[in-house]
């Protein structure tokens, strides 16, 4: 029986070494495949027990594993939609855009994404990239990060920005204190800003600051810059004490607008409310210039006049020019009106045991019990990796290591073959004993 067992051990050895050669060949063939993770074979001794307590060696078997957790090198590209992950995590992909069946979603590190004819980002293996879509206000809202149910295929075609009317304007800047209190005050300081009508048209709002003969006092006139005044208000600034330089009081509010336009002002908040006759329904928005004893709006200190810094909401309509992808996975749309808007968030799939994932075609992996719990994390946050645009992760295969292993495996295969030929000769000698 021992001779037959030796032959069986040799046969098993040949099979194990053949499996190892096969996987080494796969590694060498995919040495330049984007996102490929090396496959390796561990050889494990097997035993077989006869009746009773006696046990004896019965050869070896091949156990196939994948080095998924080992990161490959990175290569820069000229495409902004080529993506890599520096650190842990996986892109979430599917064979179809907006795949309704959650079990059909997969994870991958192969980030060679390009927009297809429909605008969907698709990698070289044909899988569609998925992420969370931002709402119109730029937020994600409530999303489920423990499943694939809230993901959508990322599409960067035919994205447009709808116009929105301005509702808030905030003004800040410095008025030169030395210009007030003169017998003959100088010319007014004039600046302007633009705001958006409900149709997205740019319209002008002008600020005229006229110093008065009273110290630290200014008359402000708001107009359209073309001779139509909306209203006037007087502001007196603190000239001493802990609040020096901030508005002390707003007074003398005068509405100069012709109905249905209107000008109103709240002295307690330093906020004007303008109603502009620019449509069937007049447009109203607030202009915040700073509450009394606060420094978040207009100030008055000696020195130069500082033209107002103006922030406002509202946009004109815009067409998408290009996209940019940030390290946190945010896909930003850059529009021809000069504005940028978040379109999607690319989350990174995370599992407890990366090497426990099931290997599938196209350098993709599926969830399994051995992989542990799954969650979708924000890139570049906590222990999640950072997304890098214009970069690809290369294979983690070391050619020198694979070629060395190929030589070792070839020798081992030859040795196992020698076991079979030797046992065959011994069996032949045994059969000759009868002659």
Buried (B, 14 or more C-beta within 10 A) or exposed (E): EEBEBBBBBBBBBBBBBEBBBBBBEBBBEBBEBBBBBBBBBEBEEEEEEEEEEEEEEBBBBBEEBBBBEEBBEBEEBEEEBBBBBBEBBBBBBBBEBEBEEEEEBBBBBBBBBEBBEEBBBBBBBEBBBBBBBBEEEEEBEEBEBEEBEBBEBBBBEEBEBEBBBBBBBBBBBBBBBEBBBEEEBEEBBBBBBBBBBBEBBEBEBBBBBBBBEEEBBBBBBBBBBEEBBBBBBBBBBBBEEEBBBBBBBBEBBEBBBEEEBBBBBBBEBBBBBBBBBBEEEBBBBBBBBBBBEBEEBBBBBEEEEBEBEBEBBBBBBBEBEEBEBBBBBBBBBBBEBEEEBBBBBBBBBBBEBBBBBBBEEBBBBBBEEEBBEBBBBBBBEEEBBBBBBBBBBBBBBBEEEBEEBBEEBBEBBEEBBEBBEBBEEEBEEEEEEEE
